[in-house]
Amino acid sequence: MLMWLSLMLQRIRDERGVVSVEWIILAIVIMVAIVGAFAPTFDTALKAGVTAVSDALTTQAGLAQ
């Protein structure tokens, strides 16, 4: 953990590391925007997918008995 923190601090001090951190921050912002845009649709799709898997497992468990 300490080695990882030291490496991150070294990257932040280094100009190339700053550029890397900026790209990481940009990627996080883009991911948050995507999740925010698709959250209502994603919630419905996730529930439908979980329900479908649950139903399939229940069916298979019933057939195995």
C-alpha positions as CSV (number, residue, x, y, z in Angstrom):
1,M,0.0,0.0,0.0
2,L,2.8,2.4,0.9
3,M,4.7,1.5,-2.2
4,W,1.6,2.2,-4.3
5,L,1.0,5.6,-2.6
6,S,4.7,6.5,-3.1
7,L,4.4,5.5,-6.8
8,M,1.3,7.7,-7.2
9,L,2.9,10.7,-5.6
10,Q,5.9,10.2,-7.8
11,R,3.7,10.2,-10.9
12,I,1.9,13.3,-9.7
13,R,5.2,15.2,-9.3
14,D,6.4,14.0,-12.7
15,E,5.0,15.9,-15.6
16,R,4.2,12.7,-17.5
17,G,2.4,11.5,-14.3
18,V,0.3,14.7,-14.3
19,V,-0.8,14.0,-17.8
20,S,-1.7,10.4,-16.8
21,V,-3.7,11.7,-13.8
22,E,-5.5,14.1,-16.1
23,W,-6.5,11.3,-18.4
24,I,-7.7,9.2,-15.5
25,I,-9.8,12.1,-14.3
26,L,-11.2,12.7,-17.8
27,A,-12.1,9.0,-18.1
28,I,-13.9,9.1,-14.7
29,V,-15.9,12.2,-15.9
30,I,-16.8,10.4,-19.1
31,M,-17.9,7.3,-17.2
32,V,-20.1,9.3,-14.8
33,A,-21.7,11.1,-17.8
34,I,-22.5,7.8,-19.5
35,V,-23.9,6.3,-16.3
36,G,-26.0,9.4,-15.7
37,A,-27.3,9.3,-19.2
38,F,-28.3,5.7,-19.3
39,A,-29.2,5.2,-15.6
40,P,-33.0,4.9,-16.1
41,T,-32.6,2.4,-19.0
42,F,-29.8,0.6,-17.3
43,D,-31.9,0.0,-14.2
44,T,-34.8,-1.5,-16.2
45,A,-32.4,-3.7,-18.3
46,L,-30.6,-4.9,-15.1
47,K,-33.8,-5.9,-13.4
48,A,-35.0,-7.7,-16.5
49,G,-31.7,-9.5,-16.9
50,V,-31.6,-10.6,-13.2
51,T,-35.2,-11.8,-13.5
52,A,-34.5,-13.8,-16.6
53,V,-31.5,-15.5,-15.0
54,S,-33.4,-16.2,-11.8
55,D,-36.3,-17.7,-13.8
56,A,-33.9,-19.9,-15.8
57,L,-32.1,-21.1,-12.7
58,T,-35.5,-21.8,-11.0
59,T,-36.6,-23.8,-14.1
60,Q,-33.4,-25.8,-14.2
61,A,-33.6,-26.5,-10.5
62,G,-37.1,-27.8,-10.9
63,L,-36.1,-30.0,-13.8
64,A,-33.2,-31.5,-11.8
65,Q,-35.5,-32.8,-9.0
